Amino acid sequence: MNNPDPVANARPHRPWLFQPGQSGNPGGTPKGARKRLTQAFLSDLEKDYIEHGAQAMRTLRADDPKAYLNIVAKLCPRELEVTQAFEESDNDEMQFLLALAKQYMQARRARTLEAQPIPATEGEIESPA
């Protein structure tokens, strides 16, 4: 019996492909190999960090503060979700909290700008004699 429905015949039964328990790539990565590799890598990374981590951070901060701040920024959460934290606050309290937040952000921007090298202007560049 032929089924005239083309959707039903979209994937014909092919008994020679992928029997139960048989991989489609028998020469591929063995089961659990990636997990073992990841565990070994993280274990070695942890040992290396315990031995050299603090010194590596100090060196990076001194040699390349921009890269150091980039790492710090990547570790910070990207979003801050506040839900019903200020439900019972009055307008004066909200204005005070907003002023504190603005002050904090201005100080943070100032610290970030201090850490970035300031390019020399054309008048400051001396030509070699």
N, C-alpha and C positions, 0 to 999 in steps of 0.2 A: 504494500500500500504506500503510495506516495502522498505526502502531505503537501498540498498546494500552497500552504502558508509560507512565504519566504522568510519571515522572522523565525519560525520554528526550525528552518533548515539553514540558518545563518552559520551555525557551527556544527558541522556534521560530526558524528561520533567517529573518532579514530582510535581504535583500541590499542594501537602500537605506540601512542604518545603518553608519557607521564603516568605510568601505572602507580597505584597507591604505594607510597613508601619509596618511590624512585624519583631521584632528582632530575630536573631538566638539564642540569649541568653537572654530571657526575665528577668532572675534574675540578669543580669549583672549590671554594673555601669550605673546609670541614666545619661541622656544627660546633659552635662555641669558640671558634678560633678568634673571631673579632673581639669577643668579650674578654678572652684571656689576654689578648694583646693590649686592650684598653686598660685592664687591671694592672698589667705589668708596667705599662707606661706611666699610669698615675702613681703607682707605688714608687717607681724610680724618680719621678718628678717630686714627690713628697720628700724623699730622702735628700735629693739635691737641694730643695728649698730649705730644709732644716739646716743643712750644712752651709749653704751660700746665700740664702734668700735675703737676709737683712743687709749684707754687704752689697749684694747686687742692686738692691733698691737704692741704697745710699749713692752708689756709683752712678746709676742711671739718673737720679735726681740732680747730681752735680754736673754730669756730662751732657744730659739732654732733658732739661726740665719739661719741654713740650711733650716728649714721649711719656715722661713720668705722669704728667697731668692727664694725658690721654688715657692711660691705664686706669688711673683713679676715677676718671669720668665714666669709663666703661663699667666699673664696678658699682656705680651708683644707680639706683632705680631710675628708669626713664620717666615714670609717671608717679604722681602722688595722688592718691584717691582719698578724698575726705568726704565722708557721708554723715550728715546730721551731727557734726561735731559742734556747730555753732547755733544749734536750734534755739537755745534759751538765752543767747547773748543779745545785749541791746546794741544800739547804734554806736554809742561811745566806745564800747569794748571792741566792736568790729573795726572802728577807725584806728584804735590803738594797735590792734593786731596787724592791720594793713600797713601802718607806719613802721612797725617792727619788721615786717616782711620786706618792705622796700629798703629799709636800712641794711638788712642782711644781704639782699641781692646786690646793692651798690658796693658793699664791702667785698663781696665775693668776686664781682666783676673787677674791682680794683686789684685784688690779689692775682687774678688770672692775667690781667694786663701787665702786672709787674713781672710775672714769670716769663712772658714772651719777649724775645729780643726786639728792640726798637730799631727799625731800619734807619740808616744814616740818611740825612737829606743831602742834596747835591752840594750845598755850601760846606758841609762838614767833611766831605771826602777830599783828602789831600792827594795831589798827584805825586808819583814818585819823582825824586829829584835826580 
